[in-house]
Amino acid sequence: LRNNAQHSCPKPGAAHHSAPMSRVCGALAAACLLAAAAASSTPLIGGDADANGCIASAGYTFCKPLGKCIRSWESTCVELEETTKGGKEGEKEGEDKKEEDGEEAEEEEEEERVLKLHIIVLTVSCLVGVSLAFEITHEHLLEHTSETMRPIIVGLFGELTLLGFIGLTLFILFKMSWPHELSEYLYGDGEVIPELGESVHMVLFLVMVIFLAQAVYLARLGDRVLNKWKDWEGLSVDRVSERTIRKHKVLQSASLLSLANTSDEQVDSLIFSLTRDRFCVVRDLHPADFEFASYLGIALGRTLEELVEVPVKSWITLEIVLLLAWQVDGLLGKRDKLMGWILAGYALPLMAGLVLAKLRRILVQHTAPLLADAERRGGRGALKAITNRSIRRRHAQEERSFKKKGVKSPPRSPKRPEPPREKVLVHDTYHHAFWSGPNQKSKFTLDVLRFVPLGAAIYIAILLLVHAPALLKGEVLADYSIYVRLIVLLIALLPPVLCTIYVREAVDDFAIAGHVESLQNLRFVEHVIRRQRTVAAFEALKVVTFLRKPDIVRAAMRLSDQASKDEREERSWRSIFDVFDENQDGIFDRSELRVLLTKFSTATENKITEIIELLDDDKSGEISFDEFYAFGRKLERYVRENVDPHELLKEMFEIVDDDRGGLITVHELHQTIREIGQELSIDDVYNLIKDIDDDGNGALDLEEFHLLLHRVGVEFVGKPAH
């Protein structure tokens, strides 16, 4: 049929057939194909779909769990069901795992946040602890440092603040991106320059620590030197031995090396005494009435303060040295660098030794003519021309001689006018003896000395951080044993020790040489005089506190006077006696005692008479200095053994607190000091309390008054709480 259909119908596209004829042939062909298919025994593919639409001839069967047709050779219905279940379970497990991972991530984030918070709290706590330690150390040093040495502590902490700011600036700079970028560009490694910055920061920190230790050590030694000078205050040049005089003469022609390495306390005390007497003559003061040691103490404190300051000139000098070291560094190996650094370290004590020798030569040359003049005027083997006994002290000696003879001291005759003395002038060219003295006086010498402690701190910091580790590891001097390298390290550590010794002695000598003659400081002189008046006023107030109570006076007079006499103590009681001796005639009588007691108590005539009788040992009706001094020594012993310092403090506070308001105003303190007989201006009194008035109310409470008495050196009032 197919063949017949094909032969009976023309080919499509023939030009001579019409369109209807073509449609008839097409329909005929389709009918022939259907008839042939029906007659064939093989079914037509695609015509055997089951009720679910799955064509079996194509291999499809219906999978009920999946609800669709599948082929058996691809996968069975059961396997697909398990896979589906597994897929669903996997999806569920995946979701659970995602949830668990999310929870774990949140927990890790929370732990990380808590850890960061802990680190922040710990860091801040450490910073707070360091700040507290800094402040506590500052307050401790101020509390346990004498008033004259406090400037060095103030100056030191000011410099530490500056160095801390520099360290913070370096830290911020090296935390920026540019050091890493520059390091990457120059070295191919972004961490080289930042690591060098950390090393510089570490060196700077170590320099600060060493500098701090040096300054504290010098301040402590300053207090010892001040106490030594106070002990020398009682010495007189007429008691100097021939041996000490010969040593002084030897030093007059000694070399700088000998001067730098010669230290004799007897010669130093002679220089101190001669310089003191010359200073007092120039200032028209008397050595017995002026505390030259206190003047030098102020000068020493200011010198140490300048020593720890780092001026612009020092920074420029350090920069020049750094640039020179930078140029030399590239030319030397590790061994040569170590040796060069050790040599540079030894240059520092050499510099300090030269300054010390220069200062000692100045002092020896300054006191040489004073010593020669004293020898010429005095007797053989003694220096009697210069003495530190005042006219009032000679009066006391006369009274003692009268007592030994059992004769009442004669009445004082009116003072005769003394003939006018020739005015002694300062040596205007004295400062020329210093290096660059005509132009800078003593400043250049101090600048040279100032460079030594800072240089020593830098030297030891770089030695410990750079050269010492390389030396111990064998990177330097590897051919030598560890013992040889340790010896080299000990030799390298010696310069800072020598610097400390030389600087300490040089500072002591500079305090004397740099503040006499044309270099004397009049402001320091006025400060010492004001302080002496203040101390005398408060000491007299303390004595008045006990003189108001005859029972205490009687109990004190019954004590024995066994302690050895001390000239410093005698001078202190002389200043108190002068407060009572209003007309300065060497005695005080009933009227003078009445005037003083009635100012601070309701003293009756009977009480005044009783006190006079207790103190008047020779029954002359007057109190001489010897009698008053004997009472004072016994009173000191009684106070130490029987009086509560806090009760004494409260009584003195109540005397000054005139209006009983619980505070001592500037006016009340000024009025009390004036009534005791000491002339201080209202500004002087204000300057006296302004550093002690912690709350800034312009008045002193009991604790602040206690601190004031402790600062000026009033004894037997205990130690203040802060």
Secondary structure, DSSP 8 states (H G I E B T S, - for coil): -HHHHHHHS--TT-TTS-HHHHHHHHHHHHHHHHHHHHHSSS--TT--B-TTS-BGGGTEEEETTTTEEEETTT--HHHHHHHHHHHHHHHHHHHHHHHHHHHHHHHHHHHHHHHHHHHHHHHHHHHHHHHHHHHHHHHHHHHTS-GGGHHHHHHHHHHHHHHHHHHHHHHHHHTSSHHHHHHHHHHS-TTHHHHHHHHHHHHHHHHHHHHHHHHHHHHHHHHHHHHHHHHHTT--GGG--HHHHHHHHHHHT--HHHHHT---HHHHHHHHHHHHHHHHHHTT--TTTS-HHHHHHHHHHHHHHHHH---HHHHHHHHHHHHHHHHHHTT--HHHHHHHHHHHHHHHHHHHHHHHHHHHHHHHHHHHHHHHHHHHHS-TTS--SS----HHHHHHHHHHHHHHTT---------------------TTGGGGSTTHHHHTTHHHHHHHHHHHHHHHHHHHHIIIIIHHHHHHTSSSTTS-HHHHHHHHHHHHHHHHHHHHHHHHHHHHHHHHTTSGGG--HHHHHHHHHHHHHHHHHHHHHHHHHHT-HHHHHHHHTS---S---HHHHHHHHHHHHHH-TT-SSEE-HHHHHHHHHHHS---HHHHHHHHHHH-TT-SSSEEHHHHHHHHHHHHHHHHHH--HHHHHHHHHHHH-TT-SSSEEHHHHHHHHHHHT----HHHHHHHHTTT-TT-SSEE-HHHHHHHHHHHT-SSS-----
